[in-house]
Amino acid sequence: MAKARAEGPAAYIVSGGDPRPGQAAGLLRLLQAQGVEIHKTDKAFKSGEIEYPAGSFVVRMDQPYSRMADMLLDRQYFNVNDPSPYDDVGWTLGPLFNVKTVRLEDPAVLGVPMTLIKGQVQAPGGLLRPAVGPVQAWLINNSAESALATFRFKNKDLKIGIAEKPFESGGRKYNAGSFLIKSADNPADAEKILDEAGRTLGLPVMGAAAVPDVPVHEAALPRVAVMHTWQNTQNEGWLRIALDANGIPYDYISVLAVRDDSNLRGKYDVILFGPSSPDALSVVSGVGGDKPAAWKKTSITPNLGTEDSTDDMRGGLELEGVMHLRDFIKSGGLFVTIGNSSALPLHFGFAAGMSVRQTRALWARGGVFKAEVSDRTSPLVYGYDDALGVYFSQAPVFGFGGGMGGGFAPPGAQAAAGRPSGRGTASDADAIQGRPKDQGQKSLEDFRKSQKDAPPAEGQRGGGFAPSGPRPKTILSFTRNASELLISGGLAGGEELTGTPALIDAPLGAGHAVLFAFNPVWRHETQGSYALLFNALLNYKNLGPTPSAAPAPAAK
């Protein structure tokens, strides 16, 4: 409890004006689950040059579980010259939840009038009517919160439009991607449904006396499948947890089922392929062996085969499955790959002219990195600001042109030694727990004087052939500013990552392949990037112009 005034910080603040109150509440509930106390300010206050409104959340560091909160909210720094880490080296939850958490050193914040929250932190939600006139439409702003997708799938009978451009209504600003629910197009009890859903999910639902003049398209309710291999299902399990937690239904199908089904489009609108293997051909060949290998529930294996089962796991996607996926996309389906699974569509030309690039100096073991929006018109980034923190671990690094490969930089290829691993950024001293906060201050100042600001590094440009057909679009890219790339974790050879595509939308026939270089659904820690995936689901029919528009085959 002495931490706030000994080694610091004094507190972390989440502003009451955060544009993502639902995400903020989710982050704070996670802290509460670890025993951390959360306070709420009774009035506005100022710290430094920043003023925080009443109702801001304070995580005090003079409480029993202060170090738990500090571990999750502070930045991490890993010196790449240290022994190879077992696991991720950066996990700062503020950026990963897309919520701004402010680290305050001044103990004066502890004297601000505030009240301990005794129950779970909840985001405000429910209906708010216009001052005059009957309600013509109900509006829900899209601020890239997962609850919006939960709301859509929970209320399948509502007719919901998605605004394709930003607009204003009743003196409020709404982002592109916001929900527009016309009273005339929906059942009489829609108001009750909206109020209950808004309160439950923490979504403010605003009544409008006039329907906003903005182009819209329908919020889709896609038939979703999660495709898995029989080689490894552990990492893609986090994708299933994200879908389950947000109430998004899906079928769980194996690569063998895709291999054997030539009518995927008749059953599904979206197929998601979570992390699997960086070797596309290993996904094609699959599990080997001389005898059938079953994965099913039996008296001696009662916990197997719960989600999917088979009498024989041998084999893989095979070339038939690749062709079935290609036909699925060309007939209007959406195929989404996450992380190393993106090797599959790249290897087989689903994203023309793109590849995984060889990196020889990059060291970027699991951490938080800055990505920037490159195409503001894409529905994939509805509700997002210009930049966000994403989880990335070494590969894949996308590029235009040839050159498959990737991997860790060899020992001895790292940057010169810097500060020791610990809390903070690359230019901060480690905050040693249980020691005075000024311990080592002189060494820190000497270190800073020895550093020179590196100029922003440009991302490498891929060479190679010019693709035929529509060029894949870069929706997100890793920042070009090398000094801003690392948010939390460790980094060397960052010039091989700066400016490279982080999220790709590749039109193919009447459909799309969407490829993530980073993992938006990792360990339930990356909830700030869930909406990138959920935007893809809700807008799968409207991601952008495609060269042809073939109708989906009828379901059999």
C-alpha positions as CSV (number, residue, x, y, z in Angstrom):
1,M,0.0,0.0,0.0
2,A,3.0,2.3,0.3
3,K,3.7,1.8,-3.5
4,A,1.8,5.0,-4.5
5,R,4.3,7.2,-2.6
6,A,7.4,5.0,-2.7
7,E,8.2,3.7,-6.1
8,G,5.0,4.9,-7.8
9,P,3.0,5.5,-9.8
10,A,0.3,7.0,-7.6
11,A,-2.7,5.9,-9.8
12,Y,-3.9,5.0,-13.2
13,I,-6.8,7.0,-14.7
14,V,-9.5,6.0,-17.2
15,S,-11.3,9.2,-18.2
16,G,-15.0,9.4,-17.8
17,G,-15.0,10.8,-21.3
18,D,-13.4,7.8,-22.9
19,P,-15.1,7.2,-26.3
20,R,-15.3,3.4,-25.6
21,P,-17.1,3.2,-22.2
22,G,-18.0,-0.5,-22.8
23,Q,-14.4,-1.4,-23.5
24,A,-13.3,0.6,-20.5
25,A,-15.8,-1.1,-18.2
26,G,-14.6,-4.5,-19.5
27,L,-11.0,-3.7,-18.7
28,L,-11.9,-2.5,-15.2
29,R,-14.0,-5.6,-14.5
30,L,-11.0,-7.7,-15.4
31,L,-9.0,-5.8,-12.8
32,Q,-11.8,-6.3,-10.3
33,A,-11.7,-10.0,-10.9
34,Q,-8.0,-9.9,-9.7
35,G,-9.0,-8.2,-6.5
36,V,-8.2,-4.7,-7.6
37,E,-10.4,-1.8,-6.2
38,I,-11.8,0.7,-8.6
39,H,-12.9,4.2,-7.6
40,K,-15.0,6.8,-9.4
41,T,-14.3,10.6,-9.0
42,D,-17.1,12.7,-7.5
43,K,-16.1,15.8,-9.4
44,A,-13.9,17.0,-12.2
45,F,-10.2,17.4,-11.4
46,K,-7.0,18.4,-13.1
47,S,-3.6,16.7,-13.2
48,G,-0.9,18.6,-15.0
49,E,-2.4,20.1,-18.1
50,I,-5.2,17.5,-18.4
51,E,-8.6,17.9,-16.9
52,Y,-10.6,14.8,-16.2
53,P,-14.4,14.9,-15.9
54,A,-16.5,13.7,-12.9
55,G,-17.1,10.0,-13.1
56,S,-13.6,9.2,-14.2
57,F,-12.2,5.9,-13.0
58,V,-9.2,5.8,-10.6
59,V,-7.1,2.7,-9.9
60,R,-5.2,3.8,-6.8
61,M,-1.8,2.3,-6.0
62,D,-2.3,2.6,-2.3
63,Q,-4.4,-0.6,-2.1
64,P,-3.5,-4.2,-1.4
65,Y,-3.5,-5.4,-5.0
66,S,-1.8,-2.4,-6.5
67,R,1.0,-4.4,-8.0
68,M,-1.5,-6.6,-9.9
69,A,-3.0,-3.5,-11.5
70,D,0.5,-2.1,-12.2
71,M,1.6,-5.3,-13.9
72,L,-1.4,-5.2,-16.2
73,L,-1.6,-1.5,-17.0
74,D,2.1,-0.4,-17.1
75,R,4.2,-0.8,-20.2
76,Q,6.7,-3.7,-20.4
77,Y,10.2,-3.4,-21.8
78,F,12.3,-6.4,-22.8
79,N,16.0,-6.1,-23.7
80,V,16.5,-8.3,-26.8
81,N,20.0,-9.2,-25.6
82,D,18.6,-11.0,-22.6
83,P,18.2,-14.8,-22.7
84,S,15.4,-15.9,-25.0
85,P,12.0,-15.5,-23.3
86,Y,9.6,-18.4,-22.8
87,D,6.5,-16.4,-23.8
88,D,5.2,-12.9,-24.6
89,V,7.2,-10.0,-23.4
90,G,4.6,-7.2,-23.7
91,W,0.9,-7.3,-22.7
92,T,-0.1,-3.7,-21.6
93,L,-3.9,-4.0,-21.5
94,G,-4.9,-0.4,-22.1
95,P,-3.8,-0.4,-25.7
96,L,-4.9,-4.0,-26.2
97,F,-8.4,-3.0,-25.1
98,N,-8.2,0.2,-27.1
99,V,-8.8,2.2,-23.9
100,K,-6.5,5.1,-22.8
101,T,-5.1,4.5,-19.4
102,V,-3.1,7.4,-17.9
103,R,-0.2,6.7,-15.5
104,L,-0.1,9.5,-12.9
105,E,3.0,10.0,-10.7
106,D,1.7,12.9,-8.6
107,P,0.2,11.6,-5.3
108,A,-2.1,14.6,-5.3
109,V,-4.6,12.5,-7.3
110,L,-5.1,10.4,-4.1
111,G,-6.7,13.4,-2.5
112,V,-9.4,13.9,-5.2
113,P,-12.9,13.1,-3.8
114,M,-13.8,9.7,-5.1
115,T,-16.1,6.7,-4.2
116,L,-15.2,3.1,-4.2
117,I,-17.3,1.0,-6.7
118,K,-18.7,-1.9,-4.7
119,G,-20.2,-3.9,-7.5
120,Q,-19.0,-4.6,-11.0
121,V,-18.1,-1.6,-13.2
122,Q,-20.9,-1.1,-15.7
123,A,-21.0,1.1,-18.8
124,P,-24.0,3.4,-19.1
125,G,-26.7,2.3,-21.7
126,G,-30.3,2.4,-22.6
127,L,-32.6,4.8,-24.4
128,L,-32.5,8.5,-24.6
129,R,-35.4,10.2,-26.4
130,P,-35.1,13.5,-28.4
131,A,-36.3,16.6,-26.7
132,V,-39.2,17.1,-29.1
133,G,-41.2,15.1,-31.6
134,P,-41.8,11.3,-32.1
135,V,-38.8,9.0,-32.7
136,Q,-38.2,8.3,-36.3
137,A,-35.0,6.4,-35.9
138,W,-32.8,4.9,-33.1
139,L,-29.1,5.5,-33.4
140,I,-26.2,3.5,-31.8
141,N,-22.7,5.0,-32.4
142,N,-20.0,2.7,-33.6
143,S,-16.9,3.3,-31.5
144,A,-15.3,-0.1,-32.2
145,E,-16.9,-1.9,-29.3
146,S,-17.6,-5.7,-29.3
147,A,-21.1,-5.1,-27.8
148,L,-22.3,-3.8,-31.2
149,A,-21.9,-7.2,-32.8
150,T,-23.4,-8.9,-29.7
151,F,-26.4,-6.7,-30.1
152,R,-26.8,-7.5,-33.8
153,F,-26.7,-11.2,-33.4
154,K,-28.9,-11.1,-30.3
155,N,-31.6,-9.2,-32.1
156,K,-31.9,-11.0,-35.4
157,D,-35.5,-9.8,-36.1
158,L,-34.6,-6.1,-36.1
159,K,-33.9,-4.4,-39.4
160,I,-30.7,-2.5,-38.9
161,G,-28.9,-0.2,-41.3
162,I,-25.2,0.6,-41.1
163,A,-24.2,4.1,-41.9
164,E,-21.5,4.2,-44.6
165,K,-20.3,7.7,-43.7
166,P,-20.0,9.9,-40.5
167,F,-23.0,12.0,-39.7
168,E,-24.6,14.3,-37.1
169,S,-28.0,14.0,-35.4
170,G,-29.4,15.9,-32.4
171,G,-26.1,17.8,-31.9
172,R,-24.1,14.5,-31.6
173,K,-21.5,13.1,-34.0
174,Y,-21.7,9.5,-35.2
175,N,-18.9,7.5,-36.8
176,A,-19.2,5.6,-40.1
177,G,-20.5,2.1,-39.2
178,S,-23.1,3.4,-36.7
179,F,-26.4,1.5,-36.4
180,L,-29.5,3.2,-37.8
181,I,-32.8,1.5,-36.8
182,K,-35.8,3.1,-38.4
183,S,-39.0,3.0,-36.3
184,A,-41.2,2.5,-39.4
185,D,-39.3,-0.6,-40.5
186,N,-39.3,-2.4,-37.1
187,P,-41.9,-4.0,-34.8
188,A,-43.9,-2.0,-32.3
189,D,-41.9,-3.4,-29.4
190,A,-38.5,-2.4,-30.8
191,E,-38.2,0.4,-28.3
192,K,-38.5,-2.0,-25.4
193,I,-36.0,-4.4,-27.0
194,L,-33.5,-1.6,-27.6
195,D,-33.8,-0.2,-24.1
196,E,-33.2,-3.7,-22.5
197,A,-30.3,-4.5,-24.9
198,G,-28.8,-1.1,-24.4
199,R,-28.8,-1.4,-20.6
200,T,-27.6,-5.0,-20.7
201,L,-24.7,-4.3,-23.1
202,G,-23.8,-0.8,-22.1
203,L,-24.9,0.8,-25.4
204,P,-26.4,4.3,-25.4
205,V,-29.3,4.2,-27.9
206,M,-30.2,7.7,-29.0
207,G,-33.7,8.6,-30.4
208,A,-33.8,10.9,-33.5
209,A,-36.7,13.1,-34.5
210,A,-35.7,12.7,-38.1
211,V,-34.0,9.9,-40.1
212,P,-30.4,11.0,-40.8
213,D,-29.6,11.6,-44.4
214,V,-26.7,9.2,-44.8
215,P,-26.1,6.2,-47.1
216,V,-26.7,2.9,-45.4
217,H,-26.5,-0.8,-46.0
218,E,-28.0,-3.7,-44.1
219,A,-26.2,-5.1,-41.0
220,A,-25.7,-8.7,-42.1
221,L,-26.3,-11.8,-40.1
222,P,-23.8,-14.1,-41.7
223,R,-23.6,-17.9,-41.4
224,V,-20.2,-18.4,-39.8
225,A,-17.8,-21.3,-39.8
226,V,-14.6,-21.7,-37.9
227,M,-12.2,-24.0,-39.9
228,H,-9.6,-26.0,-37.9
229,T,-6.9,-28.4,-38.7
230,W,-6.3,-31.7,-36.8
231,Q,-2.7,-30.7,-36.3
232,N,-3.2,-28.1,-33.6
233,T,-6.3,-26.4,-32.2
234,Q,-4.9,-24.7,-29.1
235,N,-4.2,-21.2,-30.4
236,E,-7.3,-21.0,-32.5
237,G,-9.3,-21.8,-29.4
238,W,-9.0,-18.1,-28.4
239,L,-11.0,-17.3,-31.6
240,R,-13.8,-19.6,-30.5
241,I,-13.7,-18.0,-27.0
242,A,-14.1,-14.5,-28.5
243,L,-17.1,-15.6,-30.6
244,D,-18.7,-17.5,-27.7
245,A,-18.2,-14.6,-25.2
246,N,-19.9,-12.2,-27.6
247,G,-22.8,-14.4,-28.6
248,I,-21.8,-15.0,-32.2
249,P,-23.0,-18.4,-33.4
250,Y,-20.8,-20.5,-35.7
251,D,-20.2,-24.1,-37.0
252,Y,-16.8,-25.7,-36.1
253,I,-15.6,-27.6,-39.1
254,S,-12.3,-29.3,-40.0
255,V,-10.1,-29.0,-43.1
256,L,-11.3,-32.5,-44.0
257,A,-14.9,-31.3,-44.1
258,V,-13.8,-28.4,-46.4
259,R,-11.9,-30.8,-48.6
260,D,-15.0,-33.0,-49.0
261,D,-17.6,-30.2,-49.5
262,S,-17.9,-28.5,-52.9
263,N,-20.8,-26.3,-51.8
264,L,-19.4,-24.3,-49.0
265,R,-21.1,-21.2,-50.2
266,G,-24.5,-22.9,-49.9
267,K,-23.9,-23.3,-46.1
268,Y,-21.7,-20.4,-45.1
269,D,-21.2,-16.7,-45.7
270,V,-17.9,-16.3,-43.7
271,I,-15.2,-18.9,-42.9
272,L,-12.7,-18.0,-40.2
273,F,-9.3,-19.7,-40.1
274,G,-7.5,-19.1,-36.8
275,P,-3.8,-19.5,-36.1
276,S,-2.5,-22.8,-37.4
277,S,0.7,-23.3,-39.3
278,P,3.0,-20.9,-41.2
279,D,3.6,-23.6,-43.8
280,A,0.7,-23.7,-46.3
281,L,1.7,-27.1,-47.6
282,S,1.5,-28.6,-44.1
283,V,-2.1,-27.5,-43.9
284,V,-2.7,-29.1,-47.2
285,S,-1.0,-32.4,-46.3
286,G,-2.3,-32.5,-42.7
287,V,-1.8,-35.5,-40.3
288,G,0.1,-38.5,-41.5
289,G,0.3,-42.1,-40.3
290,D,-0.3,-45.7,-41.4
291,K,-3.4,-46.4,-39.3
292,P,-6.6,-44.4,-38.7
293,A,-6.3,-41.9,-35.8
294,A,-9.6,-41.2,-34.1
295,W,-10.6,-38.1,-32.1
296,K,-13.8,-38.9,-30.5
297,K,-15.5,-39.5,-27.1
298,T,-15.1,-43.0,-25.8
299,S,-15.1,-44.6,-22.3
300,I,-11.4,-44.0,-21.9
301,T,-11.3,-40.5,-23.7
302,P,-14.6,-38.9,-22.3
303,N,-13.4,-35.3,-22.9
304,L,-12.5,-35.7,-26.6
305,G,-14.8,-34.9,-29.5
306,T,-16.9,-32.3,-27.7
307,E,-16.7,-29.7,-30.4
308,D,-15.7,-31.8,-33.4
309,S,-15.0,-35.5,-33.8
310,T,-13.7,-37.9,-36.4
311,D,-12.8,-41.6,-36.8
312,D,-9.7,-40.6,-38.7
313,M,-7.7,-37.4,-38.4
314,R,-5.3,-38.3,-41.2
315,G,-5.0,-36.1,-44.3
316,G,-5.5,-32.3,-44.6
317,L,-7.1,-29.7,-46.7
318,E,-5.5,-31.1,-49.8
319,L,-5.8,-29.4,-53.2
320,E,-9.5,-30.1,-53.4
321,G,-10.1,-28.1,-50.2
322,V,-8.0,-25.2,-51.6
323,M,-10.2,-25.2,-54.7
324,H,-13.4,-25.3,-52.6
325,L,-12.2,-22.3,-50.6
326,R,-11.4,-20.4,-53.8
327,D,-14.8,-21.2,-55.2
328,F,-16.4,-20.1,-51.9
329,I,-14.7,-16.7,-52.1
330,K,-15.4,-16.2,-55.8
331,S,-19.1,-16.8,-55.3
332,G,-19.4,-14.1,-52.7
333,G,-18.0,-15.6,-49.5
334,L,-15.6,-14.0,-47.0
335,F,-12.5,-16.0,-46.0
336,V,-10.6,-14.5,-43.0
337,T,-7.2,-15.7,-41.9
338,I,-5.4,-14.8,-38.7
339,G,-1.6,-14.6,-38.2
340,N,0.4,-17.5,-39.6
341,S,-2.7,-19.0,-41.3
342,S,-2.5,-16.2,-43.8
343,A,0.3,-18.3,-45.4
344,L,-2.4,-20.4,-47.0
345,P,-4.2,-17.7,-49.1
346,L,-0.9,-16.1,-49.9
347,H,0.7,-19.3,-51.2
348,F,-2.3,-20.1,-53.4
349,G,-2.8,-16.7,-54.9
350,F,-6.0,-15.6,-53.1
351,A,-4.3,-12.2,-52.5
352,A,-2.7,-11.5,-55.9
353,G,0.9,-10.1,-55.8
354,M,1.3,-10.4,-52.0
355,S,3.6,-12.7,-50.0
356,V,5.1,-13.3,-46.6
357,R,8.5,-11.5,-46.6
358,Q,11.7,-12.9,-45.3
359,T,13.0,-11.0,-42.2
360,R,16.6,-11.4,-41.2
361,A,17.1,-8.8,-38.4
362,L,13.6,-8.4,-36.9
363,W,13.1,-9.4,-33.3
364,A,9.5,-8.8,-32.2
365,R,8.5,-11.5,-29.8
366,G,4.9,-11.3,-28.6
367,G,4.2,-7.7,-27.7
368,V,2.1,-4.6,-28.4
369,F,2.8,-2.6,-31.6
370,K,1.3,0.5,-33.1
371,A,-0.8,0.1,-36.3
372,E,-2.3,2.9,-38.3
373,V,-5.4,3.1,-40.5
374,S,-4.4,3.2,-44.1
375,D,-7.9,3.0,-45.7
376,R,-10.4,5.0,-43.8
377,T,-13.2,4.0,-46.3
378,S,-13.1,0.3,-45.4
379,P,-15.9,-1.1,-43.2
380,L,-13.2,-3.2,-41.4
381,V,-12.1,-0.1,-39.5
382,Y,-15.6,1.3,-38.7
383,G,-15.5,3.0,-35.3
384,Y,-11.7,3.1,-34.9
385,D,-9.4,6.1,-34.4
386,D,-6.4,6.6,-36.7
387,A,-4.2,4.3,-34.7
388,L,-4.4,1.4,-32.2
389,G,-2.2,-1.1,-30.4
390,V,-2.2,-4.7,-31.7
391,Y,-0.7,-7.9,-30.6
392,F,2.0,-9.2,-32.9
393,S,4.6,-11.9,-32.5
394,Q,7.4,-12.0,-35.1
395,A,5.6,-13.2,-38.2
396,P,4.1,-13.0,-40.7
397,V,5.4,-9.8,-42.2
398,F,3.4,-9.0,-45.4
399,G,4.8,-7.5,-48.5
400,F,4.0,-7.0,-52.2
401,G,6.1,-9.2,-54.4
402,G,7.8,-12.5,-53.9
403,G,9.8,-13.9,-50.9
404,M,8.3,-16.4,-48.6
405,G,9.8,-16.8,-45.2
406,G,10.2,-15.2,-41.8
407,G,11.4,-16.1,-38.3
408,F,13.5,-14.9,-35.5
409,A,16.7,-13.0,-36.1
410,P,19.7,-15.1,-35.3
411,P,21.7,-14.6,-32.0
412,G,24.2,-11.8,-32.3
413,A,22.0,-9.9,-34.9
414,Q,20.3,-7.7,-32.3
415,A,20.6,-4.0,-31.5
416,A,23.2,-2.6,-29.1
417,A,22.5,-3.1,-25.4
418,G,20.1,-0.6,-23.8
419,R,18.4,-0.4,-20.4
420,P,17.6,-3.6,-18.4
421,S,14.3,-5.4,-19.0
422,G,11.5,-4.2,-16.7
423,R,8.6,-1.8,-16.5
424,G,8.3,1.2,-18.7
425,T,9.5,2.2,-22.1
426,A,12.9,1.9,-23.8
427,S,13.9,5.3,-22.4
428,D,12.6,4.7,-18.8
429,A,14.4,3.2,-15.9
430,D,12.8,0.1,-14.4
431,A,10.5,1.0,-11.5
432,I,12.1,-1.3,-8.9
433,Q,9.3,-2.5,-6.6
434,G,9.7,-1.6,-2.9
435,R,12.5,0.9,-3.5
436,P,12.6,4.8,-3.7
437,K,11.4,6.0,-7.0
438,D,14.5,8.2,-7.5
439,Q,16.9,5.2,-7.1
440,G,19.0,5.0,-10.3
441,Q,17.9,8.5,-11.5
442,K,21.4,9.6,-12.3
443,S,22.1,6.5,-14.3
444,L,18.9,7.0,-16.3
445,E,19.8,10.6,-17.1
446,D,23.3,9.5,-18.2
447,F,21.6,6.8,-20.4
448,R,19.2,9.3,-22.0
449,K,22.1,11.7,-22.9
450,S,23.9,8.9,-24.7
451,Q,20.9,8.1,-26.9
452,K,20.3,9.7,-30.3
453,D,16.9,10.1,-31.8
454,A,16.7,7.8,-34.8
455,P,14.9,9.2,-37.9
456,P,11.6,7.5,-38.8
457,A,12.4,4.4,-40.8
458,E,10.5,3.6,-44.0
459,G,9.0,0.1,-44.5
460,Q,10.7,-1.9,-47.1
461,R,9.1,-2.0,-50.5
462,G,8.4,-5.3,-52.1
463,G,9.5,-5.9,-55.6
464,G,8.4,-8.6,-58.0
465,F,5.5,-8.9,-60.4
466,A,2.4,-6.7,-60.9
467,P,-0.6,-8.7,-60.0
468,S,-3.4,-9.2,-62.5
469,G,-6.9,-8.4,-61.3
470,P,-7.9,-6.1,-58.4
471,R,-5.0,-5.2,-56.1
472,P,-5.3,-6.1,-52.5
473,K,-6.0,-3.1,-50.2
474,T,-3.9,-2.3,-47.1
475,I,-6.5,-1.4,-44.4
476,L,-4.1,-1.2,-41.5
477,S,-0.3,-0.9,-41.6
478,F,2.4,-0.9,-38.9
479,T,3.5,2.7,-38.3
480,R,6.3,4.1,-40.4
481,N,7.7,5.9,-37.4
482,A,10.2,3.5,-36.0
483,S,10.4,5.4,-32.6
484,E,6.6,4.8,-32.1
485,L,6.4,1.2,-33.4
486,L,6.9,-0.5,-30.0
487,I,4.3,0.1,-27.4
488,S,5.1,-2.7,-25.0
489,G,7.6,-5.6,-25.2
490,G,10.9,-5.8,-27.1
491,L,12.0,-4.9,-30.6
492,A,15.1,-5.0,-32.8
493,G,15.4,-4.7,-36.5
494,G,12.1,-2.8,-36.5
495,E,12.8,-1.3,-39.9
496,E,11.7,-4.6,-41.4
497,L,8.2,-4.2,-39.8
498,T,7.6,-0.4,-40.1
499,G,5.2,0.5,-42.9
500,T,4.3,-3.1,-43.8
501,P,0.6,-4.1,-44.1
502,A,-1.0,-5.3,-40.9
503,L,-4.5,-6.0,-42.3
504,I,-5.3,-6.8,-46.0
505,D,-8.6,-6.9,-47.9
506,A,-8.1,-8.9,-51.1
507,P,-11.1,-9.0,-53.5
508,L,-11.5,-12.3,-55.4
509,G,-14.4,-12.8,-57.7
510,A,-17.6,-11.7,-55.9
511,G,-16.0,-12.2,-52.5
512,H,-13.0,-11.2,-50.3
513,A,-10.1,-12.7,-48.5
514,V,-9.2,-10.7,-45.3
515,L,-5.7,-11.4,-43.9
516,F,-4.4,-10.4,-40.5
517,A,-0.7,-10.2,-40.0
518,F,-1.3,-9.7,-36.2
519,N,-3.6,-11.7,-34.0
520,P,-6.8,-9.7,-33.0
521,V,-8.1,-12.5,-30.7
522,W,-5.2,-13.6,-28.5
523,R,-5.8,-14.9,-25.0
524,H,-8.8,-12.7,-24.4
525,E,-6.4,-9.8,-23.9
526,T,-6.8,-8.1,-27.3
527,Q,-10.5,-7.1,-27.0
528,G,-9.8,-3.7,-28.5
529,S,-9.2,-5.3,-31.9
530,Y,-12.1,-7.7,-31.8
531,A,-14.3,-5.2,-33.6
532,L,-12.0,-5.5,-36.7
533,L,-13.1,-9.1,-37.0
534,F,-16.8,-8.3,-36.1
535,N,-16.9,-5.5,-38.6
536,A,-15.9,-8.0,-41.2
537,L,-18.8,-10.2,-40.2
538,L,-21.5,-7.5,-40.1
539,N,-20.3,-6.0,-43.4
540,Y,-19.2,-9.0,-45.3
541,K,-21.4,-8.2,-48.3
542,N,-20.2,-4.5,-48.4
543,L,-16.5,-4.6,-48.0
544,G,-15.9,-2.9,-51.3
545,P,-16.3,-3.2,-55.0
546,T,-15.6,-6.6,-56.5
547,P,-15.1,-7.5,-60.2
548,S,-18.2,-9.6,-60.3
549,A,-21.3,-10.3,-58.2
550,A,-22.4,-13.9,-58.5
551,P,-25.4,-14.9,-56.4
552,A,-24.7,-17.5,-53.6
553,P,-25.7,-21.1,-54.6
554,A,-28.9,-22.3,-53.0
555,A,-28.5,-24.2,-49.8
556,K,-29.0,-28.0,-50.2
